Structures are given as C-alpha cells and as structure tokens.
Amino acid sequence: LGIGDTIRVYKANMIIPQIAENLTGSGNAPVPHICPACGQETVVKKENDVECLFCVNPGCPAKKIKSFGLFTSRDAMNIDGLSEATLEKFIARGFIHDFGDIFEISRYRDEIVEMEGFGQKSYDNLIESLERAKETTLPRVIYSLGIANIGLANAKVICRYFNNDLEKIRHASLEEISEIDTIGPVIAGNLVSYFQDEENNRRLDHLMSFLHIQDEGPKQEQIFAGMNFVITGSLVHFGNRSEAKELIESLGGKVTGSVSNGIQRNHHQMEPNGILIEWKRKGSSSNGIAWNHHQMESNGIIIKWNLMESLNRLEWNGH
C-alpha cells in the first residue's frame, strides 16, 4: 500500500471493509523505524504468517493506554466512565500504574472532581461502576490482562478446562495448555510466558485483592466442544448477538468474528435466526470449504442452525 493508491474493497462478514486488491501498488508509504509515541525503536515481526510493526519499548505510553482501554472495555471488566482520554489523564497524573490502581482511584477524589470534564456526579458514577466491576468472572479477568491472542472466547475455554482455578492456570505447563481443544502452541506459549514473569504476577495479585470472582454456575453438557460458530444475519429468539454467543460458549462452542479462509457464502443465503457454524474435524484442514443452498464440500461441515431456546433442532443444507 502507499499514499494515494487506488484500492478495491469489499464487505467482509457483510460489514467489515477489507481490501480485495491494490490497483496501483505504489508502495510509497515508508515503514517508521521510530515509535511516534515514545521515540523508541520499532521492529517488524511475523506472527501467524502476518508481518506486523511493533514498538519494542514495554513502557511505551501508547501501549499502556491501550492496555488500560482493553482492561476497562465491555467484554473485560466493563468499567464505565473511563475513556481513553480519561485514562491518559489519570496515567499522566500518576494516579494509575497497574490495573489494581484503578480500584484505589478514590485516593485522588479531590483532584479528579476538579479535572476538566469531570465533577462530583461523574466521579460518583465512576465509583459506582468500579464497585459493580469488582463482581466478575475469571474469564473476564484473564481476557482483561491483554495476553497476546487470548480473547474472551479463548479465556473461557482455558478457564473451563482448569475448572476456573486461577492457580492451576498460573502454573500450567506449555504441554498442558496445548492439549486444550482450540488452543494451539502459540496461544499456550503466550499464556505460559505471561505467568512466568514475576512482575505480571505481582500486578495480578494486586488486582485480585479487589475482585470477587463469581461462580459461573453448574457446568452444562459441552455439546458444542470443538466447534467454531459465526453468528450472522438477524436473530429473533435472542435480544442480541451477545446472548446467542454466551449460550453457545456455555455449551462448549467458540464464537469467532469471521469464517475461515476458503469459506464462501452470500448474504441472501442466510435466513433470519441463522447461525453459520464451521466445524473442523480433528486432523483436517478447513481450507477450501464452500457452501451454497445445496452443497457442502471438502474437509469440514457448514451447518445452518436455527438456534431455538430448546436447543433441540438442527437444520442441515446439503450432505
């Protein structure tokens, strides 16, 4: 890509703009060798066959703001009233250094209520949100730590495997974690490396001292274990996609944001209530799977499933 290039885009998963082709390919956009946020060196690393640009400074302020932003996000600790702009101010003033510090923000009450954009009402709302956030689940905590490649879905799979025992997760070996279905050696390595760092464990202990981990309730039969789901189209039997996602994950399934490479389907082929499921058989590749009204091919199975509250109906197209 380069500045001024002409590109052709399409809607991936019906909504996300994705580049299909670069029509000019000037390549005139230089790769920055210095991080604009901290002035430290940058490097290009290849991860999962994708080259990415990284700042090598672990203390980069831009990284810190993004990590706190993830921590406070809806799928993580779900703390209202802490935008990136507010977090940047709190970090600059020395109010917060690690995640646990957020729950001690009341120490700076007098300064916060005098800050621009804040006031007593905003401060009170933030404190109420922090109190609610203390009641949480272990998968949310694991996800909120920002460990590479561990989103909420993977965090749930890992916590479920170790029966929501944080100490078991902390001391699990690379081999143990790699055995978990859908968790490969790259994710396992990231998790093990994170908990081998003494400072990471110190910060986690500080955070956990404020939290009350809720029991997620009795474990249901994992009838969707090893299955990947992509939710698309309209849903009638659920208030939103998050409700459908939570149900699928409670039954052992994993919800992803897009279908795998080689899977094709058109918007008009998905009916309301439809959920597109990609199921990869063990030892097989999911590449080359194609689906239409009357056809399923290659190594996987695409299921059009009407997700009913009773969970007792599966509708299949094709073979």
N, C-alpha and C positions, 0 to 999 in steps of 0.2 A: 504493500500500500504506500501511497505517497500523497502529499498535499495537492489537492486539485484533481485527483483521479476520478474517473467515472466508473461507478460500480453498479452491478445488478443485485438487488436484494429480494428476499422472499420472506414470508412469514413462517418461521419455524414453530411447530406446535400451534399453528393458527394465530399466533400473536407476537412472537419474539422476532424482531428484524434480524436477519442473518445474511451475510454476504455470500452470494452464489458465485459471483465471478467479478474479477477486476478487469475492466475493459481496456485500461490504459497501462497499468502496471509501471508507473514511473519509478517507484522505489526511492523517491527523493526525501523521505522522512527519516532523518538521522536517528539512530538509537542513542538516547542520552547515556553518557558514561558517569554522570554525577546526579545523585538524587536531589531534586529541587527543594525537598522539604528539609533535609539535614546536611546536604553538601558532601555526603559520603559516597563511596564508590558503588556502582551498580554492576551487576553481572547477569548474563543470560544463562538460564538453566533449562534443561529439558526434563520435563516431568510428564509421565504418561504420554509420551510421543508428541508433546506440545512444548514449544520453546516459549519461555516467559521471562520477563525482565524483573529483577529483584534488587532492592536496596539491601546491602549486606549489614547495615547497622541495626542491631537488635533494639537499640534505644531510639530509633527514628520516631519523632513526634507524630508523623502521619500514621505510622503503624500503630502507635499507642491509641490514637483517636479512633482508628478503625476497629481495634480490638475491643475498646470500651463500647463502641457502637454496636458491635455484634453481641456483646455481653448483655446489653440492655434491650436488645431487639425482642419482638413479639414472641418468636419461637424459642428464644433463650430465657432470660429472666423476666422479660415482659415488664420493664420499668418505664412508666410514662413520665414525661417531663424532662427527659434527658436527651435532647437532640445533640447532634454532633457539635453544633455551635456552643451549646451549654457545656458539653464535656470538654471542649477545647478551652473554655474559660476556666473551668474547675482545675484542669491539668496545669494550665499556665500559672494559676494562683497557688498551686501546691496543695490543693485540697485532696486530690486523689492520686495515688501512685500504683495501687493494685486494686483488684476487684472488691476486696473486702472493705476498702476505704469508703466505697460508695455508701455502705450501710452505717458509716460513722459520720456522715456528712453534717449531721446536726451540730457537730462541734463548731461549725462555721456559720451557724444560723444568722448571726448579726451581720456578717459580711454579705451573705447570699441575698438577704432581703433588700439590701441596698444596691445590688447589682442591676445594671440596665436590663430591662426585660423581665426582671423578677420583682417580687414583692411578697408580702405576707401570704396572700392567697396562693400564689404559685409555689411558695415554699411548703405550705401546708399540704398541697396536693402531691408534691414530690414525696414528702414524708409518708403520706398515706399509701402511695404507690410502693414505696420501699417496704412498708410493713406487709403488704399483700405479697410482694415478691419473695419474702422470706419463706413462705409456704410453697414449696416447689417439688419437682421430681428429679431423680438422679439423671435421667437422660438430658433434661434441660441444662443441668449443671455441666455435664460433660460437653455438650454442644457449645455452651457459652464460653468455654475455655479457649476456643479458637484453634483447636488442634487441626493441623492440615488434613483435609479430605474427610473429616468426621463431621458430617452434618447431623441434623436431628434424627433422621431415619437410621443412620449407622449407629448413632449413640444409643438409640432404643434397642437395636439388635444386640449391641455389646452388653448393655445393662441387663437385658433379658437373659442372655446366655450366662451371666455371672450372678443371676438372681438379685440384681440391684445391690450388690455388695461392693462398695467403693474400694475397700482394702484389697479385695480379690482382683479388681481391675487394675489397681495401682501396681500390684506385684505380679501380674500375669506375664508369662514369657511370650516371646515372639511366636513360638510354636503353638501355644495355647490359643492365642488370639487369631492366628492364621487359620485355625481349624473351624472358626465360626463361619457358617454359611453366609455368603455375600461379602465377607471381609477378607480381602486379599493381603499379601505380604507387605504392600506399600502402606496401606492403612494401619496394619499391625505394627509396622516399624515406626510410624509416626506416633502411635499411642505409647509404645514402649519407650521411645526416646523422650517423650514429654515427661513421663513419670520417673525417668532416670535422673532428671535434673532436680537438684536439691532446692533451688530457688523456686521452681514451679510448685513443688510440694509444700514449701513454706507458705506460698501465696494461697494455695488451695486450702490449707489448714486454716488460715486466717479467714477466708471466705466461708468455709463450712461452719465456723464458730457462730455465724449469724443465721444460718439456714435451718429449717425444719423440713426434712425430706419426707414427703408423703408416700404412703404405700399406694401403688397403682391398682390395688385390688386383686382379687383372685385371677390367676393366670388362666386364660381361655385356651381351648384346644387350638394349636397352631396349624390350622388347616391350609394356610397360605404360605407356610415356610418355604423359602427358596424361590418365591415368585415375585416378579417385579411388575408394578402397576403404573400405568399412566392414565390419569383421570382427564377426560376431555369432554367437550360437549356440555349440554345442560343437565342439571341434576334436579329431580323432583322430590325424591324421598329424603333429601338432606337439605339443611339450611344453607350450607355452603360446602366447598370442596374440603375444607379442613375437617368437617365432621366425617366425611367419607374416608379421608386419609387416616384419621385416628382409628376408625373402625378396622380398616384394612391392616394397619400396623398392630393393633391389638390381637389380631389373628395370625400374626407372623409374617405378613407381607411387607414389601418395601415399595414405597411410592416414589417415583422419580419424576423429574420435570419434563423429560422428552424421551421419545422412543430411541432405540439403539440404531447404530449405523445400518443402513440397508433396509430398514423397515419403512414402508411407504403406506400412507392411507390419506384419503381425501376427506375434507370436512363433511361433505354431504353423505359420506358413508357411515358416519357416526350418528346414531339416533339419540334423542334425549334419554337420560338415565344411563347412557352407555359408558362403560369403563373399558379402556383398551389395556389388555394385560399381555405383557411379554413374559413368557416362561422359558427360561433357558435350561434345557436338560443338562444334567451334570456331564462334564466332559465334552460338551458340544459348543459350537460357536453360534452366536445369534446373528452373525452377518448374513446377508442375502435373504432374510425373511421378507416376504411380500404378502400383502393381504388385500383382497377386494371382496365383493359381495359373495363370491362362491369359491374362493380359493385360499388355501394356506400351503406354503411351501417350505422347504429346507429344514433346518435343524430344530426350530423352535415351534411354539404354538402361539398364535394370536387368538385371544378369546374375546368375544363381545359379550359382556356380562351385565345383566341387569341387576344392580345391587339392591336387593329388596331387604326390608327390615328383618325378614325371617331368615335371610341368607340360605334359602333352600332352592334357588332357581339359577341354573346356568344355561345360557343360550349360546349355541355354537353356530358359526358360519363355516361352511366348507367341510373338511375331512376331520 
